[in-house]
Amino acid sequence: MKNASPLMIYPITTRIFKSGESLTDFIVDHVELSHVKESMMIAVTSKIVSLAETRLISKTTTTKSKLIDQEADYNFGEVAYGCYLTVKEGLFIPSAGIDESNSENDHYILYPKNPFLSAKTLWDELRQRWGIQKLGVLLTDSHTTPLRKGVTGISLAHWGFSGLNDLIGKPDLFGRKMKMTTVNAADALACAATLLMGEANECRPLALIQTDQVEFKDHIDPHELKMPLEQDLYFPFFKSSLGHK
């Protein structure tokens, strides 16, 4: 019997990332060159991408509710725990992804303006600095799952590899061809990496990933993982409370 290929994840402890500094320099400084190799992936918490792009808003200039209303693609309104249910960047996520934790100067931290462009830019720069061709970049965040306690990781954006593994047409255990199944590799890897990167004061915003379960490619479709709201399986549950777009 052929054994499954291993998934190796190496979280990297770093110093505190400062707003406005070069993210590429920061990564190169903290990833040992001996660990750099072809067909590797790097997970980067989206928070330091936002800090690099100075996506910060002072709490003295606006309220969180106004900022969420501005940032969300859809806003379903305030719910429990002071959170708002929103859709942002194709994710069903609280408060449009706006973060207040680990903000050095007590700012609101917004998502990167264009997460996939951020991932591609980092991919271009790291490939050049490291002299490699096959590289995956994965921007991660945390999110909640309905009816489950705790947070898990999710992919905000990726570049350099296909985020979706298509199994349609492949045989199941009994030779029947799969008709619908695709595997969300980007979210699965983000979830595993985030578990090791941590959520509090671990100071591990980076993780190296080794796996042969993805297809490396130079060009990807930023919409490959996104499900149109009206076509989503769970759309009937929130259709009646659909917020603004």
C-alpha positions in Angstrom: 0.0 0.0 0.0 1.3 3.4 -0.9 1.7 5.7 2.1 0.3 9.2 2.1 2.8 12.0 1.5 3.6 13.9 4.7 2.6 17.4 5.4 5.4 19.4 7.1 4.8 22.7 8.7 7.5 24.8 10.4 6.3 27.9 12.4 8.9 30.7 12.6 9.3 32.8 15.7 10.1 36.4 14.9 10.5 39.8 16.5 7.5 42.1 16.5 6.7 43.4 13.0 6.5 47.2 12.8 4.0 49.2 10.7 5.3 50.3 7.4 8.5 48.2 7.2 9.4 45.9 4.3 7.6 42.6 4.7 9.9 40.9 2.1 13.0 42.0 4.1 11.4 40.8 7.3 10.7 37.4 5.9 14.1 37.0 4.3 15.7 38.0 7.6 13.8 35.4 9.6 13.8 32.4 7.2 17.1 30.6 7.2 18.5 30.2 3.7 19.1 26.5 4.4 15.3 26.0 4.6 14.6 27.6 1.3 14.0 25.1 -1.5 11.9 24.6 -4.7 8.3 23.7 -4.2 8.0 25.2 -0.7 5.2 27.3 0.6 5.1 30.1 3.1 2.1 31.0 5.2 2.0 34.7 6.4 -0.5 36.0 8.8 -2.6 38.7 7.0 -2.1 41.1 9.9 1.5 41.8 9.2 0.6 42.3 5.5 -1.8 44.9 6.6 0.8 46.5 8.9 3.3 46.6 6.0 0.7 48.4 3.9 -0.2 50.6 6.9 -3.8 49.6 6.7 -4.5 51.2 10.1 -7.3 53.5 11.3 -7.1 55.4 14.6 -9.9 54.7 17.0 -10.2 58.4 17.6 -11.3 59.1 14.0 -14.3 56.7 13.6 -16.4 54.2 15.3 -16.1 50.4 14.7 -19.6 50.2 13.4 -19.0 52.9 10.8 -15.7 51.3 9.7 -17.4 47.9 9.4 -20.1 49.4 7.3 -17.5 50.9 5.1 -15.3 47.9 4.7 -17.9 45.1 4.4 -19.1 43.8 1.0 -22.3 42.7 2.8 -23.3 43.6 6.4 -25.9 41.5 8.2 -25.8 43.7 11.3 -24.7 43.4 14.9 -25.0 40.1 16.7 -23.7 38.8 20.0 -20.4 39.7 21.6 -20.2 43.1 19.9 -19.5 41.5 16.5 -21.1 42.1 13.1 -21.8 39.3 10.6 -20.3 40.3 7.3 -19.0 39.2 4.0 -15.6 40.5 3.0 -13.2 39.2 0.3 -15.5 36.3 -0.3 -15.4 35.2 3.3 -18.3 35.0 5.8 -16.4 36.6 8.7 -17.1 38.7 11.7 -16.7 42.5 11.5 -15.3 42.6 7.9 -12.0 41.1 9.2 -11.2 44.3 11.2 -8.9 43.4 14.1 -8.1 45.1 17.3 -5.9 42.5 19.0 -2.1 43.0 19.1 -2.4 46.5 17.8 0.7 48.3 19.1 -0.9 51.8 19.1 -4.5 50.7 19.6 -5.6 51.1 16.0 -8.1 49.2 14.0 -6.3 46.9 11.6 -8.0 46.4 8.3 -7.5 43.7 5.7 -5.0 44.4 2.9 -6.6 46.6 0.2 -6.1 43.9 -2.4 -5.1 40.6 -0.7 -4.4 38.7 -3.9 -2.2 41.5 -5.3 -0.4 41.5 -1.9 0.2 37.8 -2.2 1.4 38.1 -5.8 3.8 40.9 -5.0 5.3 39.0 -2.1 5.6 35.9 -4.4 7.4 37.9 -7.0 9.8 39.5 -4.5 10.6 36.3 -2.6 11.2 34.3 -5.7 13.7 36.9 -6.8 15.4 37.2 -3.4 15.6 33.4 -2.9 16.3 32.5 -6.5 13.6 29.8 -6.7 10.8 29.3 -9.2 8.2 27.1 -7.5 6.9 29.0 -4.4 3.5 29.2 -2.8 2.4 32.2 -0.8 -0.6 31.9 1.6 -2.1 34.8 3.5 -3.9 33.5 6.5 -6.5 34.8 9.0 -8.7 33.3 11.7 -12.4 32.8 11.5 -15.3 31.2 13.4 -17.5 28.3 12.2 -21.2 28.2 12.9 -22.1 25.9 15.8 -18.4 25.3 16.7 -16.4 26.8 19.5 -13.0 28.3 18.8 -11.4 29.8 15.8 -9.5 28.1 13.0 -7.4 29.4 10.1 -8.6 30.3 6.7 -6.9 31.5 3.5 -7.5 35.2 2.8 -5.5 35.0 -0.5 -2.8 32.9 -2.1 -0.5 32.9 -5.1 1.9 30.5 -6.8 -0.3 27.4 -6.5 -3.8 26.2 -7.3 -6.0 26.7 -4.2 -8.6 24.1 -5.4 -7.9 20.5 -6.2 -10.5 19.2 -8.7 -11.4 15.6 -8.2 -14.3 15.6 -10.6 -14.0 12.6 -13.0 -11.6 10.7 -10.7 -12.7 7.3 -9.3 -13.8 6.7 -5.8 -12.9 3.5 -3.8 -15.3 1.5 -6.0 -14.4 2.9 -9.4 -17.4 5.4 -9.6 -16.4 8.7 -11.0 -16.6 11.7 -8.7 -19.3 14.2 -10.0 -19.0 17.2 -7.7 -16.1 17.0 -5.3 -13.3 19.5 -5.1 -10.9 20.0 -2.3 -10.1 23.4 -0.9 -6.4 23.0 -0.4 -5.7 26.7 0.4 -8.1 26.8 3.4 -6.9 23.4 4.6 -3.3 24.4 4.6 -4.1 27.8 6.2 -6.0 26.0 9.0 -3.1 23.7 9.7 -0.5 26.5 9.6 -2.5 28.8 11.8 -2.7 26.1 14.5 1.0 26.2 14.9 1.4 30.0 14.3 -0.8 30.7 17.2 -3.4 33.4 18.1 -2.0 35.3 21.0 1.5 36.3 22.0 3.4 33.5 20.3 5.0 35.9 17.8 5.0 33.3 15.0 3.5 35.1 12.0 5.2 32.9 9.5 5.3 29.2 8.7 7.0 27.1 6.1 5.0 24.4 4.5 6.1 21.3 2.6 3.5 19.2 0.7 3.0 17.6 -2.6 -0.7 18.0 -2.5 -0.8 21.3 -4.5 -0.1 22.2 -8.1 2.4 25.0 -8.3 1.7 27.5 -11.1 2.6 31.1 -12.0 -0.9 32.3 -12.7 -4.0 31.7 -10.6 -7.6 32.8 -10.6 -8.2 34.9 -7.5 -11.9 33.9 -7.7 -11.3 30.1 -7.8 -12.4 29.6 -4.2 -15.2 32.2 -4.1 -18.8 31.1 -4.2 -21.3 33.7 -5.4 -23.5 34.5 -2.5 -26.8 33.6 -4.2 -25.3 30.2 -5.3 -24.0 29.3 -1.8 -25.5 26.2 -0.1 -26.4 28.2 3.0 -27.9 31.2 1.2 -31.5 30.4 2.3 -30.5 30.8 6.0 -29.4 34.4 5.6 -31.3 35.5 2.6 -34.0 37.3 4.7 -31.5 39.3 6.6 -29.3 40.2 3.6 -27.5 43.4 4.3 -26.2 46.1 2.0 -23.7 45.4 -0.8 
